Amino acid sequence: MKTYSILFIVIAIIHTTILINITIFNGEWNGLVLFISNILFLIAAVYYGIERRANKKSNS
């Protein structure tokens, strides 16, 4: 899978969890949603860094 596809999927999951929390749970699980969003962001940032470093080495 391309890097931008993975990052787009992560952003979609983050937005979906926020939407579900607001519409279904009336914002009662804000702490959990914030934790999940932060973990997903960190996973995406690490994945992007790994891919960027791999592509940088292969192009040099």
C-alpha positions in Angstrom: 0.0 0.0 0.0 1.1 3.5 -0.7 2.1 5.7 2.2 -0.6 8.3 1.5 -3.2 5.6 1.5 -2.2 4.4 5.0 -2.2 8.0 6.3 -5.6 8.7 4.7 -7.0 5.6 6.4 -5.6 6.7 9.8 -7.2 10.2 9.4 -10.5 8.6 8.4 -10.4 6.4 11.5 -9.6 9.3 13.7 -12.5 11.4 12.3 -14.9 8.4 12.5 -14.1 7.8 16.2 -14.7 11.5 16.9 -18.0 11.5 15.0 -19.2 8.3 16.8 -18.3 9.8 20.1 -20.2 13.0 19.4 -23.3 11.5 17.8 -23.8 8.2 19.7 -22.2 8.8 23.0 -22.9 12.6 23.3 -19.2 13.2 24.0 -19.1 11.1 27.1 -15.9 9.2 26.1 -13.8 12.2 25.2 -10.8 10.9 27.1 -10.8 7.6 25.4 -11.3 9.1 21.9 -8.4 11.5 22.6 -6.2 8.6 23.7 -7.1 6.6 20.5 -6.5 9.6 18.3 -3.1 10.3 19.8 -2.0 6.7 19.4 -3.2 6.6 15.8 -1.4 9.9 15.1 1.8 8.5 16.6 1.5 5.3 14.6 1.0 7.4 11.4 4.0 9.7 12.2 6.3 6.7 12.9 5.1 5.0 9.7 5.7 8.1 7.7 9.2 8.5 9.1 10.1 4.9 8.3 8.8 5.2 4.8 10.5 8.6 4.3 13.9 7.3 5.5 13.6 4.1 3.4 12.8 6.2 0.2 15.5 8.7 1.0 18.2 6.0 1.3 17.0 4.2 -1.9 17.0 7.5 -3.9 20.5 8.5 -2.8 
